[in-house]
Amino acid sequence: MDKKTVLNIASVALVILGLAMIVIGVVAKILPPPITGAGFLVIAWVFQKLKT
């Protein structure tokens, strides 16, 4: 696998996990999971910027 493929797979996994954590936190009305989920989304964005 080349670098772009690995970054794409990691980005998709991070987005899915991040959105799941945000949903869990909103449903349970607790703050830490949505904050962590937002961090995962930021990391996925950075991965996409590193591709270019």
mmCIF entry with sequence, helices, sheets and N, C-alpha, C, O atoms, coordinates in Angstrom:
data_MODEL
# 
_entry.id   MODEL 
# 
_entity.id                         1 
_entity.type                       polymer 
_entity.pdbx_number_of_molecules   1 
# 
_entity_poly.entity_id                      1 
_entity_poly.type                           'polypeptide(L)' 
_entity_poly.nstd_linkage                   no 
_entity_poly.nstd_monomer                   no 
_entity_poly.pdbx_seq_one_letter_code       MDKKTVLNIASVALVILGLAMIVIGVVAKILPPPITGAGFLVIAWVFQKLKT 
_entity_poly.pdbx_seq_one_letter_code_can   MDKKTVLNIASVALVILGLAMIVIGVVAKILPPPITGAGFLVIAWVFQKLKT 
_entity_poly.pdbx_strand_id                 A 
# 
loop_
_entity_poly_seq.entity_id 
_entity_poly_seq.num 
_entity_poly_seq.mon_id 
_entity_poly_seq.hetero 
1 1  MET n 
1 2  ASP n 
1 3  LYS n 
1 4  LYS n 
1 5  THR n 
1 6  VAL n 
1 7  LEU n 
1 8  ASN n 
1 9  ILE n 
1 10 ALA n 
1 11 SER n 
1 12 VAL n 
1 13 ALA n 
1 14 LEU n 
1 15 VAL n 
1 16 ILE n 
1 17 LEU n 
1 18 GLY n 
1 19 LEU n 
1 20 ALA n 
1 21 MET n 
1 22 ILE n 
1 23 VAL n 
1 24 ILE n 
1 25 GLY n 
1 26 VAL n 
1 27 VAL n 
1 28 ALA n 
1 29 LYS n 
1 30 ILE n 
1 31 LEU n 
1 32 PRO n 
1 33 PRO n 
1 34 PRO n 
1 35 ILE n 
1 36 THR n 
1 37 GLY n 
1 38 ALA n 
1 39 GLY n 
1 40 PHE n 
1 41 LEU n 
1 42 VAL n 
1 43 ILE n 
1 44 ALA n 
1 45 TRP n 
1 46 VAL n 
1 47 PHE n 
1 48 GLN n 
1 49 LYS n 
1 50 LEU n 
1 51 LYS n 
1 52 THR n 
# 
_struct_asym.id          A 
_struct_asym.entity_id   1 
# 
loop_
_struct_conf.conf_type_id 
_struct_conf.id 
_struct_conf.pdbx_PDB_helix_id 
_struct_conf.beg_label_comp_id 
_struct_conf.beg_label_asym_id 
_struct_conf.beg_label_seq_id 
_struct_conf.pdbx_beg_PDB_ins_code 
_struct_conf.end_label_comp_id 
_struct_conf.end_label_asym_id 
_struct_conf.end_label_seq_id 
_struct_conf.pdbx_end_PDB_ins_code 
_struct_conf.beg_auth_comp_id 
_struct_conf.beg_auth_asym_id 
_struct_conf.beg_auth_seq_id 
_struct_conf.end_auth_comp_id 
_struct_conf.end_auth_asym_id 
_struct_conf.end_auth_seq_id 
_struct_conf.pdbx_PDB_helix_class 
_struct_conf.details 
_struct_conf.pdbx_PDB_helix_length 
HELX_P HELX_P1 AA1 LYS A 3  ? ALA A 28 ? LYS A 3  ALA A 28 1 ? 26 
HELX_P HELX_P2 AA2 PRO A 32 ? LYS A 51 ? PRO A 32 LYS A 51 1 ? 20 
# 
_struct_conf_type.id          HELX_P 
_struct_conf_type.criteria    ? 
_struct_conf_type.reference   ? 
# 
loop_
_atom_site.group_PDB 
_atom_site.id 
_atom_site.type_symbol 
_atom_site.label_atom_id 
_atom_site.label_alt_id 
_atom_site.label_comp_id 
_atom_site.label_asym_id 
_atom_site.label_entity_id 
_atom_site.label_seq_id 
_atom_site.pdbx_PDB_ins_code 
_atom_site.Cartn_x 
_atom_site.Cartn_y 
_atom_site.Cartn_z 
_atom_site.occupancy 
_atom_site.B_iso_or_equiv 
_atom_site.pdbx_formal_charge 
_atom_site.auth_seq_id 
_atom_site.auth_comp_id 
_atom_site.auth_asym_id 
_atom_site.auth_atom_id 
_atom_site.pdbx_PDB_model_num 
ATOM 1   N N  . MET A 1 1  ? 0.844   -1.181 0.000  1.00 0.00 ? 1  MET A N  1 
ATOM 2   C CA . MET A 1 1  ? 0.000   0.000  0.000  1.00 0.00 ? 1  MET A CA 1 
ATOM 3   C C  . MET A 1 1  ? 0.884   1.237  0.000  1.00 0.00 ? 1  MET A C  1 
ATOM 4   O O  . MET A 1 1  ? 1.942   1.270  0.628  1.00 0.00 ? 1  MET A O  1 
ATOM 5   N N  . ASP A 1 2  ? 0.426   2.243  -0.715 1.00 0.00 ? 2  ASP A N  1 
ATOM 6   C CA . ASP A 1 2  ? 1.194   3.478  -0.714 1.00 0.00 ? 2  ASP A CA 1 
ATOM 7   C C  . ASP A 1 2  ? 0.698   4.411  0.392  1.00 0.00 ? 2  ASP A C  1 
ATOM 8   O O  . ASP A 1 2  ? -0.291  4.131  1.068  1.00 0.00 ? 2  ASP A O  1 
ATOM 9   N N  . LYS A 1 3  ? 1.403   5.511  0.553  1.00 0.00 ? 3  LYS A N  1 
ATOM 10  C CA . LYS A 1 3  ? 1.140   6.447  1.647  1.00 0.00 ? 3  LYS A CA 1 
ATOM 11  C C  . LYS A 1 3  ? -0.277  7.022  1.584  1.00 0.00 ? 3  LYS A C  1 
ATOM 12  O O  . LYS A 1 3  ? -0.929  7.159  2.619  1.00 0.00 ? 3  LYS A O  1 
ATOM 13  N N  . LYS A 1 4  ? -0.757  7.357  0.399  1.00 0.00 ? 4  LYS A N  1 
ATOM 14  C CA . LYS A 1 4  ? -2.087  7.954  0.267  1.00 0.00 ? 4  LYS A CA 1 
ATOM 15  C C  . LYS A 1 4  ? -3.193  6.982  0.669  1.00 0.00 ? 4  LYS A C  1 
ATOM 16  O O  . LYS A 1 4  ? -4.179  7.382  1.288  1.00 0.00 ? 4  LYS A O  1 
ATOM 17  N N  . THR A 1 5  ? -3.032  5.716  0.321  1.00 0.00 ? 5  THR A N  1 
ATOM 18  C CA . THR A 1 5  ? -4.036  4.717  0.674  1.00 0.00 ? 5  THR A CA 1 
ATOM 19  C C  . THR A 1 5  ? -4.110  4.533  2.188  1.00 0.00 ? 5  THR A C  1 
ATOM 20  O O  . THR A 1 5  ? -5.197  4.453  2.762  1.00 0.00 ? 5  THR A O  1 
ATOM 21  N N  . VAL A 1 6  ? -2.958  4.468  2.817  1.00 0.00 ? 6  VAL A N  1 
ATOM 22  C CA . VAL A 1 6  ? -2.922  4.305  4.272  1.00 0.00 ? 6  VAL A CA 1 
ATOM 23  C C  . VAL A 1 6  ? -3.559  5.514  4.958  1.00 0.00 ? 6  VAL A C  1 
ATOM 24  O O  . VAL A 1 6  ? -4.332  5.355  5.902  1.00 0.00 ? 6  VAL A O  1 
ATOM 25  N N  . LEU A 1 7  ? -3.238  6.713  4.488  1.00 0.00 ? 7  LEU A N  1 
ATOM 26  C CA . LEU A 1 7  ? -3.816  7.918  5.082  1.00 0.00 ? 7  LEU A CA 1 
ATOM 27  C C  . LEU A 1 7  ? -5.322  7.975  4.854  1.00 0.00 ? 7  LEU A C  1 
ATOM 28  O O  . LEU A 1 7  ? -6.058  8.426  5.731  1.00 0.00 ? 7  LEU A O  1 
ATOM 29  N N  . ASN A 1 8  ? -5.788  7.531  3.700  1.00 0.00 ? 8  ASN A N  1 
ATOM 30  C CA . ASN A 1 8  ? -7.231  7.506  3.447  1.00 0.00 ? 8  ASN A CA 1 
ATOM 31  C C  . ASN A 1 8  ? -7.951  6.537  4.388  1.00 0.00 ? 8  ASN A C  1 
ATOM 32  O O  . ASN A 1 8  ? -8.995  6.873  4.946  1.00 0.00 ? 8  ASN A O  1 
ATOM 33  N N  . ILE A 1 9  ? -7.405  5.361  4.559  1.00 0.00 ? 9  ILE A N  1 
ATOM 34  C CA . ILE A 1 9  ? -8.021  4.363  5.443  1.00 0.00 ? 9  ILE A CA 1 
ATOM 35  C C  . ILE A 1 9  ? -8.034  4.876  6.885  1.00 0.00 ? 9  ILE A C  1 
ATOM 36  O O  . ILE A 1 9  ? -9.039  4.752  7.585  1.00 0.00 ? 9  ILE A O  1 
ATOM 37  N N  . ALA A 1 10 ? -6.925  5.445  7.318  1.00 0.00 ? 10 ALA A N  1 
ATOM 38  C CA . ALA A 1 10 ? -6.857  5.978  8.685  1.00 0.00 ? 10 ALA A CA 1 
ATOM 39  C C  . ALA A 1 10 ? -7.838  7.129  8.868  1.00 0.00 ? 10 ALA A C  1 
ATOM 40  O O  . ALA A 1 10 ? -8.474  7.238  9.916  1.00 0.00 ? 10 ALA A O  1 
ATOM 41  N N  . SER A 1 11 ? -7.965  7.980  7.869  1.00 0.00 ? 11 SER A N  1 
ATOM 42  C CA . SER A 1 11 ? -8.880  9.117  7.963  1.00 0.00 ? 11 SER A CA 1 
ATOM 43  C C  . SER A 1 11 ? -10.329 8.659  8.063  1.00 0.00 ? 11 SER A C  1 
ATOM 44  O O  . SER A 1 11 ? -11.096 9.193  8.864  1.00 0.00 ? 11 SER A O  1 
ATOM 45  N N  . VAL A 1 12 ? -10.703 7.685  7.262  1.00 0.00 ? 12 VAL A N  1 
ATOM 46  C CA . VAL A 1 12 ? -12.076 7.173  7.301  1.00 0.00 ? 12 VAL A CA 1 
ATOM 47  C C  . VAL A 1 12 ? -12.360 6.542  8.661  1.00 0.00 ? 12 VAL A C  1 
ATOM 48  O O  . VAL A 1 12 ? -13.421 6.767  9.244  1.00 0.00 ? 12 VAL A O  1 
ATOM 49  N N  . ALA A 1 13 ? -11.416 5.756  9.163  1.00 0.00 ? 13 ALA A N  1 
ATOM 50  C CA . ALA A 1 13 ? -11.603 5.123  10.471 1.00 0.00 ? 13 ALA A CA 1 
ATOM 51  C C  . ALA A 1 13 ? -11.733 6.176  11.571 1.00 0.00 ? 13 ALA A C  1 
ATOM 52  O O  . ALA A 1 13 ? -12.574 6.039  12.459 1.00 0.00 ? 13 ALA A O  1 
ATOM 53  N N  . LEU A 1 14 ? -10.916 7.218  11.519 1.00 0.00 ? 14 LEU A N  1 
ATOM 54  C CA . LEU A 1 14 ? -10.982 8.275  12.530 1.00 0.00 ? 14 LEU A CA 1 
ATOM 55  C C  . LEU A 1 14 ? -12.296 9.044  12.457 1.00 0.00 ? 14 LEU A C  1 
ATOM 56  O O  . LEU A 1 14 ? -12.863 9.395  13.492 1.00 0.00 ? 14 LEU A O  1 
ATOM 57  N N  . VAL A 1 15 ? -12.783 9.307  11.261 1.00 0.00 ? 15 VAL A N  1 
ATOM 58  C CA . VAL A 1 15 ? -14.059 10.021 11.119 1.00 0.00 ? 15 VAL A CA 1 
ATOM 59  C C  . VAL A 1 15 ? -15.202 9.180  11.684 1.00 0.00 ? 15 VAL A C  1 
ATOM 60  O O  . VAL A 1 15 ? -16.057 9.693  12.406 1.00 0.00 ? 15 VAL A O  1 
ATOM 61  N N  . ILE A 1 16 ? -15.217 7.899  11.357 1.00 0.00 ? 16 ILE A N  1 
ATOM 62  C CA . ILE A 1 16 ? -16.280 7.022  11.868 1.00 0.00 ? 16 ILE A CA 1 
ATOM 63  C C  . ILE A 1 16 ? -16.236 6.959  13.395 1.00 0.00 ? 16 ILE A C  1 
ATOM 64  O O  . ILE A 1 16 ? -17.264 7.100  14.057 1.00 0.00 ? 16 ILE A O  1 
ATOM 65  N N  . LEU A 1 17 ? -15.045 6.747  13.947 1.00 0.00 ? 17 LEU A N  1 
ATOM 66  C CA . LEU A 1 17 ? -14.918 6.688  15.407 1.00 0.00 ? 17 LEU A CA 1 
ATOM 67  C C  . LEU A 1 17 ? -15.264 8.021  16.051 1.00 0.00 ? 17 LEU A C  1 
ATOM 68  O O  . LEU A 1 17 ? -15.921 8.058  17.092 1.00 0.00 ? 17 LEU A O  1 
ATOM 69  N N  . GLY A 1 18 ? -14.825 9.119  15.436 1.00 0.00 ? 18 GLY A N  1 
ATOM 70  C CA . GLY A 1 18 ? -15.115 10.439 15.980 1.00 0.00 ? 18 GLY A CA 1 
ATOM 71  C C  . GLY A 1 18 ? -16.605 10.731 16.013 1.00 0.00 ? 18 GLY A C  1 
ATOM 72  O O  . GLY A 1 18 ? -17.121 11.228 17.014 1.00 0.00 ? 18 GLY A O  1 
ATOM 73  N N  . LEU A 1 19 ? -17.300 10.424 14.921 1.00 0.00 ? 19 LEU A N  1 
ATOM 74  C CA . LEU A 1 19 ? -18.743 10.661 14.880 1.00 0.00 ? 19 LEU A CA 1 
ATOM 75  C C  . LEU A 1 19 ? -19.473 9.758  15.880 1.00 0.00 ? 19 LEU A C  1 
ATOM 76  O O  . LEU A 1 19 ? -20.428 10.188 16.526 1.00 0.00 ? 19 LEU A O  1 
ATOM 77  N N  . ALA A 1 20 ? -19.022 8.512  16.002 1.00 0.00 ? 20 ALA A N  1 
ATOM 78  C CA . ALA A 1 20 ? -19.644 7.608  16.974 1.00 0.00 ? 20 ALA A CA 1 
ATOM 79  C C  . ALA A 1 20 ? -19.466 8.125  18.396 1.00 0.00 ? 20 ALA A C  1 
ATOM 80  O O  . ALA A 1 20 ? -20.392 8.055  19.204 1.00 0.00 ? 20 ALA A O  1 
ATOM 81  N N  . MET A 1 21 ? -18.294 8.638  18.703 1.00 0.00 ? 21 MET A N  1 
ATOM 82  C CA . MET A 1 21 ? -18.051 9.153  20.051 1.00 0.00 ? 21 MET A CA 1 
ATOM 83  C C  . MET A 1 21 ? -18.892 10.403 20.326 1.00 0.00 ? 21 MET A C  1 
ATOM 84  O O  . MET A 1 21 ? -19.381 10.592 21.439 1.00 0.00 ? 21 MET A O  1 
ATOM 85  N N  . ILE A 1 22 ? -19.055 11.246 19.321 1.00 0.00 ? 22 ILE A N  1 
ATOM 86  C CA . ILE A 1 22 ? -19.893 12.431 19.489 1.00 0.00 ? 22 ILE A CA 1 
ATOM 87  C C  . ILE A 1 22 ? -21.336 12.021 19.753 1.00 0.00 ? 22 ILE A C  1 
ATOM 88  O O  . ILE A 1 22 ? -21.985 12.573 20.641 1.00 0.00 ? 22 ILE A O  1 
ATOM 89  N N  . VAL A 1 23 ? -21.841 11.061 18.990 1.00 0.00 ? 23 VAL A N  1 
ATOM 90  C CA . VAL A 1 23 ? -23.215 10.589 19.177 1.00 0.00 ? 23 VAL A CA 1 
ATOM 91  C C  . VAL A 1 23 ? -23.387 9.973  20.567 1.00 0.00 ? 23 VAL A C  1 
ATOM 92  O O  . VAL A 1 23 ? -24.372 10.255 21.249 1.00 0.00 ? 23 VAL A O  1 
ATOM 93  N N  . ILE A 1 24 ? -22.446 9.144  20.988 1.00 0.00 ? 24 ILE A N  1 
ATOM 94  C CA . ILE A 1 24 ? -22.525 8.518  22.309 1.00 0.00 ? 24 ILE A CA 1 
ATOM 95  C C  . ILE A 1 24 ? -22.553 9.580  23.402 1.00 0.00 ? 24 ILE A C  1 
ATOM 96  O O  . ILE A 1 24 ? -23.334 9.483  24.349 1.00 0.00 ? 24 ILE A O  1 
ATOM 97  N N  . GLY A 1 25 ? -21.709 10.584 23.272 1.00 0.00 ? 25 GLY A N  1 
ATOM 98  C CA . GLY A 1 25 ? -21.670 11.636 24.281 1.00 0.00 ? 25 GLY A CA 1 
ATOM 99  C C  . GLY A 1 25 ? -22.941 12.456 24.338 1.00 0.00 ? 25 GLY A C  1 
ATOM 100 O O  . GLY A 1 25 ? -23.390 12.832 25.420 1.00 0.00 ? 25 GLY A O  1 
ATOM 101 N N  . VAL A 1 26 ? -23.532 12.740 23.172 1.00 0.00 ? 26 VAL A N  1 
ATOM 102 C CA . VAL A 1 26 ? -24.771 13.517 23.134 1.00 0.00 ? 26 VAL A CA 1 
ATOM 103 C C  . VAL A 1 26 ? -25.921 12.706 23.725 1.00 0.00 ? 26 VAL A C  1 
ATOM 104 O O  . VAL A 1 26 ? -26.726 13.230 24.495 1.00 0.00 ? 26 VAL A O  1 
ATOM 105 N N  . VAL A 1 27 ? -25.992 11.431 23.361 1.00 0.00 ? 27 VAL A N  1 
ATOM 106 C CA . VAL A 1 27 ? -27.072 10.574 23.870 1.00 0.00 ? 27 VAL A CA 1 
ATOM 107 C C  . VAL A 1 27 ? -26.956 10.408 25.385 1.00 0.00 ? 27 VAL A C  1 
ATOM 108 O O  . VAL A 1 27 ? -27.959 10.464 26.096 1.00 0.00 ? 27 VAL A O  1 
ATOM 109 N N  . ALA A 1 28 ? -25.736 10.204 25.874 1.00 0.00 ? 28 ALA A N  1 
ATOM 110 C CA . ALA A 1 28 ? -25.533 9.977  27.302 1.00 0.00 ? 28 ALA A CA 1 
ATOM 111 C C  . ALA A 1 28 ? -25.437 11.285 28.090 1.00 0.00 ? 28 ALA A C  1 
ATOM 112 O O  . ALA A 1 28 ? -25.391 11.275 29.320 1.00 0.00 ? 28 ALA A O  1 
ATOM 113 N N  . LYS A 1 29 ? -25.409 12.402 27.376 1.00 0.00 ? 29 LYS A N  1 
ATOM 114 C CA . LYS A 1 29 ? -25.296 13.732 27.997 1.00 0.00 ? 29 LYS A CA 1 
ATOM 115 C C  . LYS A 1 29 ? -24.050 13.853 28.875 1.00 0.00 ? 29 LYS A C  1 
ATOM 116 O O  . LYS A 1 29 ? -24.108 14.343 30.003 1.00 0.00 ? 29 LYS A O  1 
ATOM 117 N N  . ILE A 1 30 ? -22.915 13.388 28.325 1.00 0.00 ? 30 ILE A N  1 
ATOM 118 C CA . ILE A 1 30 ? -21.636 13.540 29.011 1.00 0.00 ? 30 ILE A CA 1 
ATOM 119 C C  . ILE A 1 30 ? -20.655 14.214 28.061 1.00 0.00 ? 30 ILE A C  1 
ATOM 120 O O  . ILE A 1 30 ? -20.757 14.042 26.846 1.00 0.00 ? 30 ILE A O  1 
ATOM 121 N N  . LEU A 1 31 ? -19.707 14.978 28.595 1.00 0.00 ? 31 LEU A N  1 
ATOM 122 C CA . LEU A 1 31 ? -18.846 15.821 27.780 1.00 0.00 ? 31 LEU A CA 1 
ATOM 123 C C  . LEU A 1 31 ? -17.587 15.160 27.208 1.00 0.00 ? 31 LEU A C  1 
ATOM 124 O O  . LEU A 1 31 ? -17.242 15.456 26.064 1.00 0.00 ? 31 LEU A O  1 
ATOM 125 N N  . PRO A 1 32 ? -16.884 14.288 27.928 1.00 0.00 ? 32 PRO A N  1 
ATOM 126 C CA . PRO A 1 32 ? -15.607 13.791 27.394 1.00 0.00 ? 32 PRO A CA 1 
ATOM 127 C C  . PRO A 1 32 ? -15.663 13.090 26.029 1.00 0.00 ? 32 PRO A C  1 
ATOM 128 O O  . PRO A 1 32 ? -14.794 13.363 25.201 1.00 0.00 ? 32 PRO A O  1 
ATOM 129 N N  . PRO A 1 33 ? -16.621 12.212 25.745 1.00 0.00 ? 33 PRO A N  1 
ATOM 130 C CA . PRO A 1 33 ? -16.598 11.569 24.428 1.00 0.00 ? 33 PRO A CA 1 
ATOM 131 C C  . PRO A 1 33 ? -16.734 12.540 23.246 1.00 0.00 ? 33 PRO A C  1 
ATOM 132 O O  . PRO A 1 33 ? -16.017 12.371 22.260 1.00 0.00 ? 33 PRO A O  1 
ATOM 133 N N  . PRO A 1 34 ? -17.621 13.553 23.295 1.00 0.00 ? 34 PRO A N  1 
ATOM 134 C CA . PRO A 1 34 ? -17.673 14.475 22.155 1.00 0.00 ? 34 PRO A CA 1 
ATOM 135 C C  . PRO A 1 34 ? -16.388 15.277 21.962 1.00 0.00 ? 34 PRO A C  1 
ATOM 136 O O  . PRO A 1 34 ? -16.008 15.583 20.832 1.00 0.00 ? 34 PRO A O  1 
ATOM 137 N N  . ILE A 1 35 ? -15.727 15.611 23.051 1.00 0.00 ? 35 ILE A N  1 
ATOM 138 C CA . ILE A 1 35 ? -14.457 16.341 22.919 1.00 0.00 ? 35 ILE A CA 1 
ATOM 139 C C  . ILE A 1 35 ? -13.419 15.452 22.251 1.00 0.00 ? 35 ILE A C  1 
ATOM 140 O O  . ILE A 1 35 ? -12.686 15.904 21.371 1.00 0.00 ? 35 ILE A O  1 
ATOM 141 N N  . THR A 1 36 ? -13.352 14.205 22.660 1.00 0.00 ? 36 THR A N  1 
ATOM 142 C CA . THR A 1 36 ? -12.424 13.254 22.043 1.00 0.00 ? 36 THR A CA 1 
ATOM 143 C C  . THR A 1 36 ? -12.802 13.015 20.589 1.00 0.00 ? 36 THR A C  1 
ATOM 144 O O  . THR A 1 36 ? -11.925 12.942 19.727 1.00 0.00 ? 36 THR A O  1 
ATOM 145 N N  . GLY A 1 37 ? -14.084 12.892 20.306 1.00 0.00 ? 37 GLY A N  1 
ATOM 146 C CA . GLY A 1 37 ? -14.542 12.705 18.926 1.00 0.00 ? 37 GLY A CA 1 
ATOM 147 C C  . GLY A 1 37 ? -14.154 13.879 18.042 1.00 0.00 ? 37 GLY A C  1 
ATOM 148 O O  . GLY A 1 37 ? -13.757 13.688 16.893 1.00 0.00 ? 37 GLY A O  1 
ATOM 149 N N  . ALA A 1 38 ? -14.265 15.089 18.569 1.00 0.00 ? 38 ALA A N  1 
ATOM 150 C CA . ALA A 1 38 ? -13.848 16.270 17.803 1.00 0.00 ? 38 ALA A CA 1 
ATOM 151 C C  . ALA A 1 38 ? -12.345 16.222 17.534 1.00 0.00 ? 38 ALA A C  1 
ATOM 152 O O  . ALA A 1 38 ? -11.886 16.608 16.459 1.00 0.00 ? 38 ALA A O  1 
ATOM 153 N N  . GLY A 1 39 ? -11.591 15.748 18.515 1.00 0.00 ? 39 GLY A N  1 
ATOM 154 C CA . GLY A 1 39 ? -10.147 15.592 18.307 1.00 0.00 ? 39 GLY A CA 1 
ATOM 155 C C  . GLY A 1 39 ? -9.841  14.588 17.206 1.00 0.00 ? 39 GLY A C  1 
ATOM 156 O O  . GLY A 1 39 ? -8.922  14.796 16.414 1.00 0.00 ? 39 GLY A O  1 
ATOM 157 N N  . PHE A 1 40 ? -10.601 13.502 17.150 1.00 0.00 ? 40 PHE A N  1 
ATOM 158 C CA . PHE A 1 40 ? -10.421 12.521 16.080 1.00 0.00 ? 40 PHE A CA 1 
ATOM 159 C C  . PHE A 1 40 ? -10.700 13.149 14.714 1.00 0.00 ? 40 PHE A C  1 
ATOM 160 O O  . PHE A 1 40 ? -9.994  12.869 13.746 1.00 0.00 ? 40 PHE A O  1 
ATOM 161 N N  . LEU A 1 41 ? -11.724 13.995 14.635 1.00 0.00 ? 41 LEU A N  1 
ATOM 162 C CA . LEU A 1 41 ? -12.043 14.654 13.368 1.00 0.00 ? 41 LEU A CA 1 
ATOM 163 C C  . LEU A 1 41 ? -10.920 15.605 12.950 1.00 0.00 ? 41 LEU A C  1 
ATOM 164 O O  . LEU A 1 41 ? -10.601 15.705 11.765 1.00 0.00 ? 41 LEU A O  1 
ATOM 165 N N  . VAL A 1 42 ? -10.329 16.293 13.908 1.00 0.00 ? 42 VAL A N  1 
ATOM 166 C CA . VAL A 1 42 ? -9.204  17.183 13.599 1.00 0.00 ? 42 VAL A CA 1 
ATOM 167 C C  . VAL A 1 42 ? -8.010  16.373 13.099 1.00 0.00 ? 42 VAL A C  1 
ATOM 168 O O  . VAL A 1 42 ? -7.344  16.778 12.147 1.00 0.00 ? 42 VAL A O  1 
ATOM 169 N N  . ILE A 1 43 ? -7.738  15.246 13.727 1.00 0.00 ? 43 ILE A N  1 
ATOM 170 C CA . ILE A 1 43 ? -6.621  14.404 13.292 1.00 0.00 ? 43 ILE A CA 1 
ATOM 171 C C  . ILE A 1 43 ? -6.874  13.881 11.878 1.00 0.00 ? 43 ILE A C  1 
ATOM 172 O O  . ILE A 1 43 ? -5.952  13.836 11.063 1.00 0.00 ? 43 ILE A O  1 
ATOM 173 N N  . ALA A 1 44 ? -8.112  13.487 11.578 1.00 0.00 ? 44 ALA A N  1 
ATOM 174 C CA . ALA A 1 44 ? -8.435  13.020 10.229 1.00 0.00 ? 44 ALA A CA 1 
ATOM 175 C C  . ALA A 1 44 ? -8.231  14.144 9.213  1.00 0.00 ? 44 ALA A C  1 
ATOM 176 O O  . ALA A 1 44 ? -7.759  13.897 8.103  1.00 0.00 ? 44 ALA A O  1 
ATOM 177 N N  . TRP A 1 45 ? -8.583  15.367 9.582  1.00 0.00 ? 45 TRP A N  1 
ATOM 178 C CA . TRP A 1 45 ? -8.376  16.514 8.688  1.00 0.00 ? 45 TRP A CA 1 
ATOM 179 C C  . TRP A 1 45 ? -6.882  16.722 8.428  1.00 0.00 ? 45 TRP A C  1 
ATOM 180 O O  . TRP A 1 45 ? -6.476  16.990 7.297  1.00 0.00 ? 45 TRP A O  1 
ATOM 181 N N  . VAL A 1 46 ? -6.071  16.597 9.475  1.00 0.00 ? 46 VAL A N  1 
ATOM 182 C CA . VAL A 1 46 ? -4.623  16.743 9.318  1.00 0.00 ? 46 VAL A CA 1 
ATOM 183 C C  . VAL A 1 46 ? -4.082  15.659 8.391  1.00 0.00 ? 46 VAL A C  1 
ATOM 184 O O  . VAL A 1 46 ? -3.245  15.943 7.535  1.00 0.00 ? 46 VAL A O  1 
ATOM 185 N N  . PHE A 1 47 ? -4.545  14.433 8.550  1.00 0.00 ? 47 PHE A N  1 
ATOM 186 C CA . PHE A 1 47 ? -4.117  13.352 7.664  1.00 0.00 ? 47 PHE A CA 1 
ATOM 187 C C  . PHE A 1 47 ? -4.427  13.694 6.205  1.00 0.00 ? 47 PHE A C  1 
ATOM 188 O O  . PHE A 1 47 ? -3.609  13.437 5.321  1.00 0.00 ? 47 PHE A O  1 
ATOM 189 N N  . GLN A 1 48 ? -5.591  14.265 5.954  1.00 0.00 ? 48 GLN A N  1 
ATOM 190 C CA . GLN A 1 48 ? -5.952  14.614 4.584  1.00 0.00 ? 48 GLN A CA 1 
ATOM 191 C C  . GLN A 1 48 ? -5.048  15.731 4.048  1.00 0.00 ? 48 GLN A C  1 
ATOM 192 O O  . GLN A 1 48 ? -4.714  15.735 2.863  1.00 0.00 ? 48 GLN A O  1 
ATOM 193 N N  . LYS A 1 49 ? -4.659  16.656 4.885  1.00 0.00 ? 49 LYS A N  1 
ATOM 194 C CA . LYS A 1 49 ? -3.750  17.721 4.467  1.00 0.00 ? 49 LYS A CA 1 
ATOM 195 C C  . LYS A 1 49 ? -2.336  17.180 4.214  1.00 0.00 ? 49 LYS A C  1 
ATOM 196 O O  . LYS A 1 49 ? -1.616  17.706 3.365  1.00 0.00 ? 49 LYS A O  1 
ATOM 197 N N  . LEU A 1 50 ? -1.939  16.135 4.943  1.00 0.00 ? 50 LEU A N  1 
ATOM 198 C CA . LEU A 1 50 ? -0.623  15.558 4.748  1.00 0.00 ? 50 LEU A CA 1 
ATOM 199 C C  . LEU A 1 50 ? -0.505  14.801 3.417  1.00 0.00 ? 50 LEU A C  1 
ATOM 200 O O  . LEU A 1 50 ? 0.597   14.599 2.909  1.00 0.00 ? 50 LEU A O  1 
ATOM 201 N N  . LYS A 1 51 ? -1.639  14.390 2.865  1.00 0.00 ? 51 LYS A N  1 
ATOM 202 C CA . LYS A 1 51 ? -1.620  13.633 1.606  1.00 0.00 ? 51 LYS A CA 1 
ATOM 203 C C  . LYS A 1 51 ? -1.044  14.440 0.461  1.00 0.00 ? 51 LYS A C  1 
ATOM 204 O O  . LYS A 1 51 ? -0.395  13.883 -0.424 1.00 0.00 ? 51 LYS A O  1 
ATOM 205 N N  . THR A 1 52 ? -1.270  15.731 0.465  1.00 0.00 ? 52 THR A N  1 
ATOM 206 C CA . THR A 1 52 ? -0.856  16.558 -0.682 1.00 0.00 ? 52 THR A CA 1 
ATOM 207 C C  . THR A 1 52 ? 0.566   16.980 -0.599 1.00 0.00 ? 52 THR A C  1 
ATOM 208 O O  . THR A 1 52 ? 1.056   17.677 -1.488 1.00 0.00 ? 52 THR A O  1 
# 
